[in-house]
C-alpha cells in the first residue's frame, strides 16, 4: 500500500525551515536598525543645529553698506558706528546721523556726477531728508530667554572678532559663529583663549605675540564666566 501522506500539507508534523537568506536578514536587522537610528540622530543633530541653520546667515540689506570698505580699508573703529557697546548691554545699530557725519563732507562718495545722489547711498539720503530710520535687517540675535551683555564682555577683554568674525573683510556682514549655548559655554570654560588687551578689542587682525599673557590677565581682572544656568537665563 503506497504512502499517500502529503509533506507539503500545513498539517505536516515535520518542522519548517526558513531559507538561508531569510535567516541572514533577521540577523542583520538589529544592526541595520541601530545604524539607521544613529544616522538619523546625527542628521538631526547637525542639520538642525545653529552651526548649519544660522552660520552664514546674510540677509539682503536696504543699503549696500560695505564693512570691508569702512572697517577694513578706511579703518573706522567699530565703536564709532555701534555706539554704547562699552556701556550698554546692546550694540546699537547706527542711526542715519552717524552716516551723515561723514557723508555730508565726503561729496565724492555721496553724489554721482550724472545721477546726482549716489544710488548706493540713496536710501540713507532719503532717511536723512524724511527723518525716518533705515530699515536695517538684524544679523546677529540670541534667543529672548538668554541674557547677554556686550559691555561686560568688551570690558573684560573679549574682542569683537571672537563673536562676529573678520567683519573688516566682509563686503556684506554675515553670522560667523553659531551663538548657541554650547558655543558660549566653550568660551566660558576657557576664556583665556579669547582674551586680548583692552586697547585691542576692535583690532580685527590682532593675533597676540606682543607679550600679552591671557592667563595672567584673566586672574588680574577676576574673570570667572558663569557656567550655571542662572548666568544667562534670568
C-alpha positions as CSV (number, residue, x, y, z in Angstrom):
1,X,0.0,0.0,0.0
2,X,1.5,3.3,-1.1
3,X,2.1,6.2,1.4
4,X,-0.4,8.9,0.5
5,X,0.9,11.4,3.1
6,X,1.5,15.0,1.8
7,X,4.7,16.5,3.1
8,X,3.6,20.0,1.8
9,X,0.4,20.0,3.8
10,X,0.2,22.6,6.5
11,X,-0.7,19.8,8.9
12,X,2.6,18.1,8.3
13,X,4.5,17.1,11.5
14,X,7.9,17.9,10.0
15,X,9.4,21.2,11.1
16,X,9.5,24.1,8.7
17,X,12.9,25.6,7.9
18,X,13.4,29.2,6.8
19,X,15.6,29.7,3.8
20,X,19.2,30.9,4.4
21,X,18.6,34.4,3.1
22,X,15.7,35.0,5.5
23,X,17.8,33.9,8.4
24,X,20.5,36.3,7.3
25,X,18.1,39.2,7.1
26,X,16.8,38.5,10.6
27,X,20.3,38.5,12.0
28,X,21.2,41.8,10.2
29,X,18.0,43.6,11.0
30,X,19.1,44.7,14.5
31,X,22.5,46.2,13.5
32,X,20.8,47.9,10.5
33,X,18.1,49.4,12.7
34,X,20.7,50.6,15.2
35,X,22.8,52.2,12.4
36,X,19.7,53.8,11.0
37,X,18.8,55.3,14.4
38,X,22.3,56.6,15.0
39,X,22.4,58.1,11.5
40,X,19.0,59.8,12.0
41,X,20.2,61.3,15.2
42,X,23.4,62.5,13.6
43,X,21.5,64.1,10.7
44,X,19.1,65.9,13.1
45,X,21.9,66.9,15.4
46,X,23.9,68.6,12.6
47,X,21.3,69.9,10.1
48,X,19.0,71.3,12.7
49,X,21.8,72.9,14.8
50,X,22.8,76.6,14.7
51,X,26.1,75.6,13.1
52,X,24.1,74.7,9.9
53,X,21.0,76.8,10.1
54,X,22.5,80.1,11.4
55,X,26.1,80.3,10.5
56,X,26.4,82.1,7.2
57,X,23.1,83.9,7.5
58,X,23.4,87.0,5.4
59,X,20.2,89.0,4.8
60,X,19.9,91.5,2.0
61,X,20.2,95.0,3.4
62,X,18.3,98.1,2.2
63,X,21.7,99.9,1.8
64,X,24.7,98.1,0.2
65,X,27.0,99.1,3.1
66,X,30.4,97.6,2.8
67,X,32.1,96.8,6.1
68,X,35.2,95.7,4.1
69,X,35.5,99.3,2.9
70,X,34.6,101.2,6.1
71,X,36.0,99.0,8.8
72,X,38.7,97.4,6.6
73,X,40.2,99.8,4.1
74,X,39.2,103.1,5.9
75,X,39.9,101.6,9.3
76,X,36.8,103.1,11.0
77,X,36.6,101.8,14.6
78,X,33.6,99.6,15.4
79,X,32.7,101.8,18.3
80,X,32.2,104.9,16.1
81,X,29.1,103.4,14.5
82,X,28.0,100.9,17.2
83,X,27.6,103.4,19.9
84,X,27.5,102.4,23.6
85,X,28.9,98.9,23.1
86,X,31.2,99.6,26.1
87,X,28.5,101.0,28.4
88,X,25.3,99.1,27.5
89,X,24.1,95.5,27.0
90,X,23.3,96.1,23.3
91,X,25.4,97.2,20.4
92,X,23.3,99.9,18.8
93,X,22.5,100.0,15.1
94,X,24.0,103.3,13.9
95,X,21.3,106.0,13.2
96,X,21.4,107.9,9.9
97,X,23.1,110.8,11.7
98,X,26.2,108.7,12.2
99,X,26.4,108.0,8.5
100,X,25.8,111.7,7.6
101,X,28.6,112.8,10.0
102,X,30.9,111.7,7.2
103,X,28.8,111.8,4.1
104,X,27.8,115.5,4.4
105,X,31.5,116.2,3.9
106,X,32.5,113.4,1.5
107,X,30.7,114.6,-1.6
108,X,32.5,112.2,-3.9
109,X,31.1,109.2,-2.1
110,X,27.7,110.7,-1.8
111,X,26.9,112.0,-5.2
112,X,27.3,110.9,-8.8
113,X,28.1,113.4,-11.5
114,X,25.4,112.1,-13.8
115,X,22.8,110.7,-11.4
116,X,23.1,113.2,-8.6
117,X,22.8,111.2,-5.4
118,X,24.9,108.1,-5.4
119,X,22.4,105.2,-5.9
120,X,24.0,103.2,-3.2
121,X,23.5,106.0,-0.7
122,X,20.0,107.0,-1.9
123,X,18.2,105.1,1.0
124,X,20.4,106.9,3.5
125,X,19.8,110.3,2.0
126,X,16.1,109.6,1.9
127,X,16.2,108.6,5.6
128,X,18.0,111.9,6.4
129,X,15.6,114.1,4.4
130,X,12.4,112.4,5.7
131,X,13.6,111.9,9.3
132,X,12.9,108.1,9.1
133,X,15.3,105.3,10.1
134,X,16.8,103.0,7.6
135,X,15.2,99.6,7.9
136,X,18.3,97.6,8.6
137,X,17.9,93.8,9.0
138,X,19.3,92.3,12.1
139,X,22.0,89.7,11.5
140,X,23.1,88.6,15.0
141,X,20.4,87.6,17.5
142,X,20.3,85.3,20.5
143,X,17.0,83.9,21.9
144,X,15.0,86.3,24.1
145,X,15.3,83.9,27.0
146,X,19.1,84.2,27.1
147,X,20.8,87.2,28.7
148,X,23.9,88.7,27.0
149,X,25.7,91.9,27.9
150,X,28.0,93.4,25.3
151,X,29.7,95.8,27.8
152,X,30.6,93.1,30.2
153,X,32.4,91.1,27.5
154,X,34.1,94.1,25.8
155,X,35.4,95.5,29.1
156,X,36.8,92.1,30.1
157,X,39.0,91.7,27.0
158,X,36.8,89.8,24.6
159,X,37.4,91.2,21.1
160,X,34.7,91.8,18.5
161,X,36.2,89.2,16.2
162,X,35.6,86.4,18.7
163,X,31.8,86.6,18.1
164,X,31.5,88.4,14.8
165,X,34.4,87.2,12.8
166,X,36.5,89.2,10.4
167,X,33.9,91.9,9.7
168,X,36.6,94.0,8.2
169,X,36.8,91.5,5.4
170,X,33.1,91.2,4.8
171,X,31.5,93.1,1.9
172,X,28.1,92.1,3.4
173,X,28.1,91.1,7.0
174,X,27.0,87.5,7.8
175,X,26.8,85.5,11.0
176,X,30.2,83.9,11.6
177,X,29.5,81.9,14.8
178,X,26.5,79.7,15.9
179,X,25.9,81.8,19.0
180,X,24.3,78.8,20.7
181,X,24.6,77.6,24.3
182,X,27.3,75.1,23.6
183,X,29.4,77.7,21.8
184,X,29.0,80.2,24.7
185,X,29.9,77.5,27.3
186,X,33.0,76.6,25.4
187,X,34.3,80.1,25.8
188,X,33.1,80.4,29.4
189,X,35.1,77.3,30.3
190,X,38.3,78.5,28.6
191,X,38.0,82.3,28.4
192,X,41.8,82.8,28.2
193,X,41.6,81.6,24.6
194,X,39.6,84.7,23.6
195,X,41.1,87.4,25.8
196,X,43.2,90.3,24.5
197,X,44.4,93.7,25.7
198,X,41.6,96.2,26.2
199,X,43.1,98.6,23.7
200,X,42.9,95.8,21.0
201,X,39.2,95.0,21.4
202,X,38.3,96.2,18.0
203,X,41.6,95.2,16.3
204,X,40.3,92.6,13.8
205,X,43.8,91.4,12.9
206,X,45.2,91.0,16.4
207,X,46.9,87.7,16.9
208,X,48.9,88.2,20.1
209,X,52.6,87.9,20.2
210,X,53.1,91.2,22.0
211,X,53.9,89.8,25.4
212,X,50.3,89.7,26.5
213,X,49.6,86.9,28.9
214,X,45.8,86.0,28.8
215,X,46.0,83.7,31.8
216,X,47.6,86.5,33.9
217,X,45.0,88.9,32.5
218,X,42.2,86.6,33.5
219,X,43.5,86.4,37.1
220,X,44.2,90.1,37.4
221,X,40.8,91.1,36.1
222,X,39.0,88.4,38.1
223,X,37.4,86.9,35.0
224,X,35.2,84.0,36.1
225,X,32.5,83.4,33.5
226,X,29.4,81.7,34.9
227,X,28.7,78.1,33.8
228,X,25.5,77.6,35.6
229,X,22.0,78.2,34.1
230,X,21.3,81.4,36.0
231,X,24.3,83.1,34.4
232,X,22.5,83.5,31.1
233,X,18.9,82.6,31.9
234,X,17.4,85.1,34.3
